[in-house]
């Protein structure tokens, strides 16, 4: 339960999945399937922080 809470908190805080994946020794697909509890809208808002607006 500690691992689940920690990974979920990091995802909610905006830690990029590739970084968290390396740190947790879990694939990004595993993070999506088991630890990312964000709604589709919340996931979209996270991505906005990392994508340049002038694309």
N, CA, C and O atoms as a Maestro MAE file, in Angstrom:
{
 s_m_m2io_version
 :::
 2.0.0
}

f_m_ct {
 s_m_title
 :::
 protein
 m_atom[220] {
  # First column is atom index #
  i_m_mmod_type
  r_m_x_coord
  r_m_y_coord
  r_m_z_coord
  i_m_residue_number
  s_m_chain_name
  s_m_pdb_residue_name
  s_m_pdb_atom_name
  i_m_atomic_number
  :::
  1 25 0.810 -1.186 0.000 1 A "UNK " " N  " 7
  2 3 0.000 0.000 0.000 1 A "UNK " " CA " 6
  3 2 0.864 1.265 0.000 1 A "UNK " " C  " 6
  4 15 0.467 2.286 -0.561 1 A "UNK " " O  " 8
  5 25 2.028 1.201 0.619 2 A "UNK " " N  " 7
  6 3 2.913 2.366 0.630 2 A "UNK " " CA " 6
  7 2 3.397 2.663 -0.784 2 A "UNK " " C  " 6
  8 15 3.437 3.820 -1.202 2 A "UNK " " O  " 8
  9 25 3.760 1.628 -1.512 3 A "UNK " " N  " 7
  10 3 4.229 1.814 -2.898 3 A "UNK " " CA " 6
  11 2 3.119 2.421 -3.751 3 A "UNK " " C  " 6
  12 15 3.363 3.364 -4.503 3 A "UNK " " O  " 8
  13 25 1.920 1.899 -3.642 4 A "UNK " " N  " 7
  14 3 0.791 2.413 -4.418 4 A "UNK " " CA " 6
  15 2 0.547 3.882 -4.104 4 A "UNK " " C  " 6
  16 15 0.393 4.696 -5.014 4 A "UNK " " O  " 8
  17 25 0.510 4.218 -2.843 5 A "UNK " " N  " 7
  18 3 0.277 5.603 -2.442 5 A "UNK " " CA " 6
  19 2 1.378 6.530 -2.911 5 A "UNK " " C  " 6
  20 15 1.111 7.646 -3.356 5 A "UNK " " O  " 8
  21 25 2.603 6.076 -2.813 6 A "UNK " " N  " 7
  22 3 3.737 6.894 -3.229 6 A "UNK " " CA " 6
  23 2 3.730 7.147 -4.736 6 A "UNK " " C  " 6
  24 15 3.906 8.281 -5.181 6 A "UNK " " O  " 8
  25 25 3.527 6.095 -5.511 7 A "UNK " " N  " 7
  26 3 3.524 6.253 -6.967 7 A "UNK " " CA " 6
  27 2 2.348 7.106 -7.428 7 A "UNK " " C  " 6
  28 15 2.499 7.941 -8.320 7 A "UNK " " O  " 8
  29 25 1.186 6.902 -6.830 8 A "UNK " " N  " 7
  30 3 0.020 7.706 -7.173 8 A "UNK " " CA " 6
  31 2 0.263 9.170 -6.827 8 A "UNK " " C  " 6
  32 15 -0.083 10.054 -7.611 8 A "UNK " " O  " 8
  33 25 0.854 9.437 -5.663 9 A "UNK " " N  " 7
  34 3 1.135 10.819 -5.260 9 A "UNK " " CA " 6
  35 2 2.122 11.482 -6.212 9 A "UNK " " C  " 6
  36 15 1.961 12.654 -6.552 9 A "UNK " " O  " 8
  37 25 3.136 10.749 -6.641 10 A "UNK " " N  " 7
  38 3 4.100 11.301 -7.594 10 A "UNK " " CA " 6
  39 2 3.442 11.614 -8.934 10 A "UNK " " C  " 6
  40 15 3.719 12.648 -9.542 10 A "UNK " " O  " 8
  41 25 2.576 10.722 -9.388 11 A "UNK " " N  " 7
  42 3 1.863 10.976 -10.645 11 A "UNK " " CA " 6
  43 2 0.962 12.200 -10.510 11 A "UNK " " C  " 6
  44 15 0.910 13.037 -11.411 11 A "UNK " " O  " 8
  45 25 0.256 12.305 -9.389 12 A "UNK " " N  " 7
  46 3 -0.628 13.453 -9.150 12 A "UNK " " CA " 6
  47 2 0.160 14.759 -9.068 12 A "UNK " " C  " 6
  48 15 -0.339 15.820 -9.445 12 A "UNK " " O  " 8
  49 25 1.397 14.674 -8.571 13 A "UNK " " N  " 7
  50 3 2.229 15.867 -8.440 13 A "UNK " " CA " 6
  51 2 2.868 16.279 -9.771 13 A "UNK " " C  " 6
  52 15 3.485 17.340 -9.866 13 A "UNK " " O  " 8
  53 25 2.715 15.437 -10.793 14 A "UNK " " N  " 7
  54 3 3.226 15.808 -12.110 14 A "UNK " " CA " 6
  55 2 4.581 15.225 -12.465 14 A "UNK " " C  " 6
  56 15 5.190 15.650 -13.447 14 A "UNK " " O  " 8
  57 25 5.065 14.275 -11.700 15 A "UNK " " N  " 7
  58 3 6.331 13.634 -12.053 15 A "UNK " " CA " 6
  59 2 6.169 12.928 -13.396 15 A "UNK " " C  " 6
  60 15 5.242 12.135 -13.564 15 A "UNK " " O  " 8
  61 25 7.048 13.199 -14.348 16 A "UNK " " N  " 7
  62 3 6.928 12.553 -15.666 16 A "UNK " " CA " 6
  63 2 7.006 11.027 -15.541 16 A "UNK " " C  " 6
  64 15 7.805 10.493 -14.771 16 A "UNK " " O  " 8
  65 25 6.170 10.348 -16.305 17 A "UNK " " N  " 7
  66 3 6.121 8.883 -16.225 17 A "UNK " " CA " 6
  67 2 7.452 8.213 -16.552 17 A "UNK " " C  " 6
  68 15 7.790 7.224 -15.902 17 A "UNK " " O  " 8
  69 25 8.229 8.700 -17.530 18 A "UNK " " N  " 7
  70 3 9.521 8.042 -17.771 18 A "UNK " " CA " 6
  71 2 10.454 8.105 -16.548 18 A "UNK " " C  " 6
  72 15 11.184 7.154 -16.267 18 A "UNK " " O  " 8
  73 25 10.421 9.209 -15.843 19 A "UNK " " N  " 7
  74 3 11.262 9.360 -14.648 19 A "UNK " " CA " 6
  75 2 10.782 8.413 -13.552 19 A "UNK " " C  " 6
  76 15 11.578 7.702 -12.939 19 A "UNK " " O  " 8
  77 25 9.488 8.413 -13.316 20 A "UNK " " N  " 7
  78 3 8.921 7.563 -12.278 20 A "UNK " " CA " 6
  79 2 9.073 6.090 -12.625 20 A "UNK " " C  " 6
  80 15 9.305 5.257 -11.749 20 A "UNK " " O  " 8
  81 25 8.941 5.777 -13.900 21 A "UNK " " N  " 7
  82 3 9.096 4.400 -14.354 21 A "UNK " " CA " 6
  83 2 10.492 3.868 -14.033 21 A "UNK " " C  " 6
  84 15 10.636 2.748 -13.544 21 A "UNK " " O  " 8
  85 25 11.515 4.672 -14.308 22 A "UNK " " N  " 7
  86 3 12.887 4.259 -13.993 22 A "UNK " " CA " 6
  87 2 13.083 4.107 -12.494 22 A "UNK " " C  " 6
  88 15 13.686 3.137 -12.035 22 A "UNK " " O  " 8
  89 25 12.581 5.054 -11.745 23 A "UNK " " N  " 7
  90 3 12.772 5.053 -10.287 23 A "UNK " " CA " 6
  91 2 12.054 3.880 -9.622 23 A "UNK " " C  " 6
  92 15 12.574 3.282 -8.680 23 A "UNK " " O  " 8
  93 25 10.857 3.554 -10.114 24 A "UNK " " N  " 7
  94 3 10.047 2.509 -9.487 24 A "UNK " " CA " 6
  95 2 10.280 1.130 -10.091 24 A "UNK " " C  " 6
  96 15 9.729 0.138 -9.614 24 A "UNK " " O  " 8
  97 25 11.102 1.069 -11.149 25 A "UNK " " N  " 7
  98 3 11.350 -0.185 -11.848 25 A "UNK " " CA " 6
  99 2 10.028 -0.813 -12.306 25 A "UNK " " C  " 6
  100 15 9.760 -1.991 -12.070 25 A "UNK " " O  " 8
  101 25 9.216 0.017 -12.969 26 A "UNK " " N  " 7
  102 3 7.934 -0.421 -13.505 26 A "UNK " " CA " 6
  103 2 7.756 0.236 -14.874 26 A "UNK " " C  " 6
  104 15 8.195 1.365 -15.090 26 A "UNK " " O  " 8
  105 25 7.123 -0.467 -15.774 27 A "UNK " " N  " 7
  106 3 6.912 0.119 -17.097 27 A "UNK " " CA " 6
  107 2 5.861 1.225 -17.004 27 A "UNK " " C  " 6
  108 15 5.082 1.288 -16.053 27 A "UNK " " O  " 8
  109 25 5.861 2.083 -18.005 28 A "UNK " " N  " 7
  110 3 4.854 3.142 -18.042 28 A "UNK " " CA " 6
  111 2 3.451 2.547 -18.166 28 A "UNK " " C  " 6
  112 15 2.489 3.103 -17.637 28 A "UNK " " O  " 8
  113 25 3.339 1.431 -18.858 29 A "UNK " " N  " 7
  114 3 2.047 0.763 -18.981 29 A "UNK " " CA " 6
  115 2 1.567 0.265 -17.621 29 A "UNK " " C  " 6
  116 15 0.375 0.337 -17.323 29 A "UNK " " O  " 8
  117 25 2.474 -0.234 -16.800 30 A "UNK " " N  " 7
  118 3 2.119 -0.683 -15.460 30 A "UNK " " CA " 6
  119 2 1.676 0.495 -14.603 30 A "UNK " " C  " 6
  120 15 0.719 0.390 -13.835 30 A "UNK " " O  " 8
  121 25 2.374 1.611 -14.739 31 A "UNK " " N  " 7
  122 3 1.964 2.810 -14.003 31 A "UNK " " CA " 6
  123 2 0.560 3.219 -14.404 31 A "UNK " " C  " 6
  124 15 -0.262 3.537 -13.545 31 A "UNK " " O  " 8
  125 25 0.270 3.214 -15.707 32 A "UNK " " N  " 7
  126 3 -1.058 3.586 -16.193 32 A "UNK " " CA " 6
  127 2 -2.127 2.633 -15.667 32 A "UNK " " C  " 6
  128 15 -3.193 3.062 -15.227 32 A "UNK " " O  " 8
  129 25 -1.840 1.378 -15.717 33 A "UNK " " N  " 7
  130 3 -2.840 0.367 -15.381 33 A "UNK " " CA " 6
  131 2 -3.128 0.291 -13.882 33 A "UNK " " C  " 6
  132 15 -4.280 0.116 -13.485 33 A "UNK " " O  " 8
  133 25 -2.096 0.419 -13.046 34 A "UNK " " N  " 7
  134 3 -2.280 0.132 -11.629 34 A "UNK " " CA " 6
  135 2 -2.167 1.327 -10.685 34 A "UNK " " C  " 6
  136 15 -2.681 1.276 -9.568 34 A "UNK " " O  " 8
  137 25 -1.507 2.393 -11.113 35 A "UNK " " N  " 7
  138 3 -1.213 3.467 -10.169 35 A "UNK " " CA " 6
  139 2 -1.803 4.823 -10.537 35 A "UNK " " C  " 6
  140 15 -1.974 5.672 -9.661 35 A "UNK " " O  " 8
  141 25 -2.114 5.044 -11.798 36 A "UNK " " N  " 7
  142 3 -2.601 6.355 -12.210 36 A "UNK " " CA " 6
  143 2 -4.113 6.417 -12.059 36 A "UNK " " C  " 6
  144 15 -4.846 5.842 -12.863 36 A "UNK " " O  " 8
  145 25 -4.581 7.116 -11.026 37 A "UNK " " N  " 7
  146 3 -6.004 7.198 -10.728 37 A "UNK " " CA " 6
  147 2 -6.647 8.471 -11.284 37 A "UNK " " C  " 6
  148 15 -7.814 8.748 -11.009 37 A "UNK " " O  " 8
  149 25 -5.897 9.231 -12.054 38 A "UNK " " N  " 7
  150 3 -6.407 10.492 -12.581 38 A "UNK " " CA " 6
  151 2 -7.447 10.242 -13.670 38 A "UNK " " C  " 6
  152 15 -7.386 9.259 -14.408 38 A "UNK " " O  " 8
  153 25 -8.401 11.168 -13.741 39 A "UNK " " N  " 7
  154 3 -9.390 11.103 -14.817 39 A "UNK " " CA " 6
  155 2 -8.706 11.500 -16.127 39 A "UNK " " C  " 6
  156 15 -7.571 11.977 -16.122 39 A "UNK " " O  " 8
  157 25 -9.395 11.302 -17.230 40 A "UNK " " N  " 7
  158 3 -8.833 11.681 -18.534 40 A "UNK " " CA " 6
  159 2 -8.539 13.183 -18.570 40 A "UNK " " C  " 6
  160 15 -7.529 13.610 -19.130 40 A "UNK " " O  " 8
  161 25 -9.422 13.976 -17.974 41 A "UNK " " N  " 7
  162 3 -9.218 15.428 -17.940 41 A "UNK " " CA " 6
  163 2 -7.985 15.785 -17.108 41 A "UNK " " C  " 6
  164 15 -7.199 16.644 -17.510 41 A "UNK " " O  " 8
  165 25 -7.808 15.146 -15.969 42 A "UNK " " N  " 7
  166 3 -6.633 15.405 -15.135 42 A "UNK " " CA " 6
  167 2 -5.354 15.018 -15.867 42 A "UNK " " C  " 6
  168 15 -4.343 15.713 -15.759 42 A "UNK " " O  " 8
  169 25 -5.390 13.923 -16.604 43 A "UNK " " N  " 7
  170 3 -4.224 13.513 -17.384 43 A "UNK " " CA " 6
  171 2 -3.911 14.549 -18.455 43 A "UNK " " C  " 6
  172 15 -2.744 14.848 -18.708 43 A "UNK " " O  " 8
  173 25 -4.945 15.098 -19.084 44 A "UNK " " N  " 7
  174 3 -4.756 16.118 -20.106 44 A "UNK " " CA " 6
  175 2 -4.100 17.358 -19.497 44 A "UNK " " C  " 6
  176 15 -3.183 17.930 -20.085 44 A "UNK " " O  " 8
  177 25 -4.567 17.767 -18.332 45 A "UNK " " N  " 7
  178 3 -4.003 18.954 -17.691 45 A "UNK " " CA " 6
  179 2 -2.537 18.743 -17.310 45 A "UNK " " C  " 6
  180 15 -1.742 19.681 -17.379 45 A "UNK " " O  " 8
  181 25 -2.176 17.540 -16.914 46 A "UNK " " N  " 7
  182 3 -0.773 17.231 -16.618 46 A "UNK " " CA " 6
  183 2 0.089 17.409 -17.865 46 A "UNK " " C  " 6
  184 15 1.169 17.995 -17.804 46 A "UNK " " O  " 8
  185 25 -0.398 16.897 -19.000 47 A "UNK " " N  " 7
  186 3 0.381 16.963 -20.235 47 A "UNK " " CA " 6
  187 2 0.599 18.398 -20.675 47 A "UNK " " C  " 6
  188 15 1.641 18.715 -21.248 47 A "UNK " " O  " 8
  189 25 -0.363 19.268 -20.419 48 A "UNK " " N  " 7
  190 3 -0.235 20.663 -20.819 48 A "UNK " " CA " 6
  191 2 1.004 21.312 -20.210 48 A "UNK " " C  " 6
  192 15 1.587 22.212 -20.815 48 A "UNK " " O  " 8
  193 25 1.409 20.876 -19.035 49 A "UNK " " N  " 7
  194 3 2.580 21.446 -18.372 49 A "UNK " " CA " 6
  195 2 3.880 21.117 -19.112 49 A "UNK " " C  " 6
  196 15 4.877 21.819 -18.941 49 A "UNK " " O  " 8
  197 25 3.884 20.068 -19.924 50 A "UNK " " N  " 7
  198 3 5.111 19.617 -20.557 50 A "UNK " " CA " 6
  199 2 5.141 19.850 -22.064 50 A "UNK " " C  " 6
  200 15 6.150 19.573 -22.712 50 A "UNK " " O  " 8
  201 25 4.050 20.355 -22.624 51 A "UNK " " N  " 7
  202 3 3.987 20.566 -24.064 51 A "UNK " " CA " 6
  203 2 3.984 22.067 -24.328 51 A "UNK " " C  " 6
  204 15 3.207 22.819 -23.739 51 A "UNK " " O  " 8
  205 25 4.863 22.480 -25.216 52 A "UNK " " N  " 7
  206 3 4.959 23.896 -25.548 52 A "UNK " " CA " 6
  207 2 3.671 24.360 -26.216 52 A "UNK " " C  " 6
  208 15 3.073 23.636 -27.012 52 A "UNK " " O  " 8
  209 25 3.254 25.574 -25.881 53 A "UNK " " N  " 7
  210 3 2.008 26.093 -26.421 53 A "UNK " " CA " 6
  211 2 2.138 26.528 -27.870 53 A "UNK " " C  " 6
  212 15 1.123 26.664 -28.554 53 A "UNK " " O  " 8
  213 25 3.344 26.750 -28.360 54 A "UNK " " N  " 7
  214 3 3.522 27.227 -29.724 54 A "UNK " " CA " 6
  215 2 3.667 26.122 -30.755 54 A "UNK " " C  " 6
  216 15 4.125 26.381 -31.868 54 A "UNK " " O  " 8
  217 25 3.295 24.918 -30.419 55 A "UNK " " N  " 7
  218 3 3.391 23.816 -31.380 55 A "UNK " " CA " 6
  219 2 2.345 23.909 -32.436 55 A "UNK " " C  " 6
  220 15 2.286 23.058 -33.323 55 A "UNK " " O  " 8
  :::
 }
 m_bond[219] {
  # First column is bond index #
  i_m_from
  i_m_to
  i_m_order
  :::
  1 1 2 1
  2 2 3 1
  3 3 4 2
  4 3 5 1
  5 5 6 1
  6 6 7 1
  7 7 8 2
  8 7 9 1
  9 9 10 1
  10 10 11 1
  11 11 12 2
  12 11 13 1
  13 13 14 1
  14 14 15 1
  15 15 16 2
  16 15 17 1
  17 17 18 1
  18 18 19 1
  19 19 20 2
  20 19 21 1
  21 21 22 1
  22 22 23 1
  23 23 24 2
  24 23 25 1
  25 25 26 1
  26 26 27 1
  27 27 28 2
  28 27 29 1
  29 29 30 1
  30 30 31 1
  31 31 32 2
  32 31 33 1
  33 33 34 1
  34 34 35 1
  35 35 36 2
  36 35 37 1
  37 37 38 1
  38 38 39 1
  39 39 40 2
  40 39 41 1
  41 41 42 1
  42 42 43 1
  43 43 44 2
  44 43 45 1
  45 45 46 1
  46 46 47 1
  47 47 48 2
  48 47 49 1
  49 49 50 1
  50 50 51 1
  51 51 52 2
  52 51 53 1
  53 53 54 1
  54 54 55 1
  55 55 56 2
  56 55 57 1
  57 57 58 1
  58 58 59 1
  59 59 60 2
  60 59 61 1
  61 61 62 1
  62 62 63 1
  63 63 64 2
  64 63 65 1
  65 65 66 1
  66 66 67 1
  67 67 68 2
  68 67 69 1
  69 69 70 1
  70 70 71 1
  71 71 72 2
  72 71 73 1
  73 73 74 1
  74 74 75 1
  75 75 76 2
  76 75 77 1
  77 77 78 1
  78 78 79 1
  79 79 80 2
  80 79 81 1
  81 81 82 1
  82 82 83 1
  83 83 84 2
  84 83 85 1
  85 85 86 1
  86 86 87 1
  87 87 88 2
  88 87 89 1
  89 89 90 1
  90 90 91 1
  91 91 92 2
  92 91 93 1
  93 93 94 1
  94 94 95 1
  95 95 96 2
  96 95 97 1
  97 97 98 1
  98 98 99 1
  99 99 100 2
  100 99 101 1
  101 101 102 1
  102 102 103 1
  103 103 104 2
  104 103 105 1
  105 105 106 1
  106 106 107 1
  107 107 108 2
  108 107 109 1
  109 109 110 1
  110 110 111 1
  111 111 112 2
  112 111 113 1
  113 113 114 1
  114 114 115 1
  115 115 116 2
  116 115 117 1
  117 117 118 1
  118 118 119 1
  119 119 120 2
  120 119 121 1
  121 121 122 1
  122 122 123 1
  123 123 124 2
  124 123 125 1
  125 125 126 1
  126 126 127 1
  127 127 128 2
  128 127 129 1
  129 129 130 1
  130 130 131 1
  131 131 132 2
  132 131 133 1
  133 133 134 1
  134 134 135 1
  135 135 136 2
  136 135 137 1
  137 137 138 1
  138 138 139 1
  139 139 140 2
  140 139 141 1
  141 141 142 1
  142 142 143 1
  143 143 144 2
  144 143 145 1
  145 145 146 1
  146 146 147 1
  147 147 148 2
  148 147 149 1
  149 149 150 1
  150 150 151 1
  151 151 152 2
  152 151 153 1
  153 153 154 1
  154 154 155 1
  155 155 156 2
  156 155 157 1
  157 157 158 1
  158 158 159 1
  159 159 160 2
  160 159 161 1
  161 161 162 1
  162 162 163 1
  163 163 164 2
  164 163 165 1
  165 165 166 1
  166 166 167 1
  167 167 168 2
  168 167 169 1
  169 169 170 1
  170 170 171 1
  171 171 172 2
  172 171 173 1
  173 173 174 1
  174 174 175 1
  175 175 176 2
  176 175 177 1
  177 177 178 1
  178 178 179 1
  179 179 180 2
  180 179 181 1
  181 181 182 1
  182 182 183 1
  183 183 184 2
  184 183 185 1
  185 185 186 1
  186 186 187 1
  187 187 188 2
  188 187 189 1
  189 189 190 1
  190 190 191 1
  191 191 192 2
  192 191 193 1
  193 193 194 1
  194 194 195 1
  195 195 196 2
  196 195 197 1
  197 197 198 1
  198 198 199 1
  199 199 200 2
  200 199 201 1
  201 201 202 1
  202 202 203 1
  203 203 204 2
  204 203 205 1
  205 205 206 1
  206 206 207 1
  207 207 208 2
  208 207 209 1
  209 209 210 1
  210 210 211 1
  211 211 212 2
  212 211 213 1
  213 213 214 1
  214 214 215 1
  215 215 216 2
  216 215 217 1
  217 217 218 1
  218 218 219 1
  219 219 220 2
  :::
 }
}
